[in-house]
Amino acid sequence: MQPYFFPYIGYFSLIKNSDYFIFFDTPQYIRKGWINRNRIIGANGDAVFFTVPVKNA
């Protein structure tokens, strides 16, 4: 699995339930994907996008 910023809870479940988990440090960057962004629930209950700027893809 590629690394994601704030991965979903199932990602941590996979880590917990596996014998070996290897972090892949050279994944392919997907433009307009979820690698550097995610949605969080705002104070009013609406989904808010949280994005980390990427210098080079």
N, C-alpha and C positions, 0 to 999 in steps of 0.2 A: 504494500500500500504506500502511496506517496504521502509525504508529510503535509499536513494542513494546519493552518493557524486556527487554534481552538478546535481540535478534531471532535467529532461527535462521540458520545459516551460509549458506543459500541467499539470504537478504536481501542479504548482502554480495557474493555472486556476481552478483546482479542489478545492484547498483551498479557493480561492476567491468566488467560486460559491456554496459553501456548507454552510449549517446552522451550522454544528458542524464538526470540524476536530480534530481528536484525534491522537496524536503522540504515536506510539507504541515503547516502549523503550527496548523491549526484542525480537527483530526479530531473525529469524534463519539466520545464516550467510551462504551464498552460495559461495563455493570455485570457483574461476575463473569466478565469476559473475561480476555484475556492482556495487556492494555495495560500494567498496572502490576505484573504478577507473572510468574514463570517457575519452572521446575523446574531444580534443579541436582543433580548427583550428590554425595551426602554421603560422608563418610569410610568408611562401611561398605558403600558401593555402592548404597544405596537412594536413590530420588528424594526430594528435600526441596524444599518450596515456599519461594520467596524472594519476598516481597511488599513493595512500596514503598507506604506510606500515601498516600492521595489526600485532600487537604483539601476540594476541591469537584469534583463531577463535571461 
